[in-house]
């Protein structure tokens, strides 16, 4: 018969830059210009390619400036208008731009997804997890690590029951581990007691900033960069990786 085809967002010139990791009939695909996608096969002629909808992250470092966030609504499913007191701490001081549409933003206990930009300090979004904010303003916020502004992961693999991404434009040496056994959950328990199965965000400490080019899962996780190779382990080949080791 004829070939079965579905549409994709990738340009022909981008095909050789695609990286992927497969588990049975599901494949996760990465490209630095596109949000991570999931190719799923449920039948010989039933395939879908969708953006991965991550739970609780991943996020950049939390705000340490005096800038505050003031959401108009906090409950799940509500449309919220969030006013920030300054552009300080937002995209290097530039504030929000149209590239931030679709980006997750953590506030207090939850997060929302940006759906439109009103100004460099005002955004509109949909609450995904209850923000849990009791006062009108808070300095407790963090911007999503994957976006058109920061770039998207360049590579992906599975390791120790975690889905692992690495190498965005703004964080070329950073590795993002999902929760153990929950591939699309990036909850690092920032406000809670950290458990061994929580998500992990780790940046390679080296003398040079060399972007991560590939990851290979063996008895340890091998990371290849433009300037060298690294192994990631929990302290030994028989010790599982956790957020604390």
Secondary structure, DSSP 8 states (H G I E B T S, - for coil): --------S--GGGGGG-EEEEETTEEEEEETTEEEEEEEEEETTEEEEEE---BS--B-----SS--EEES--STT-EEEEEES-STTSGGGT---GGGTT-EEEETTEEEEEEEESSSSEEEEEEEE-----SS-BS-EEEBSSBTTTB--SEEEEETTEEEEE--SS-TTEEEE-BTTBTTB----TTS---TTS-EEEE---SS---EEEEEESSSEEEEESS-EEEE-SSSTTS---TT-
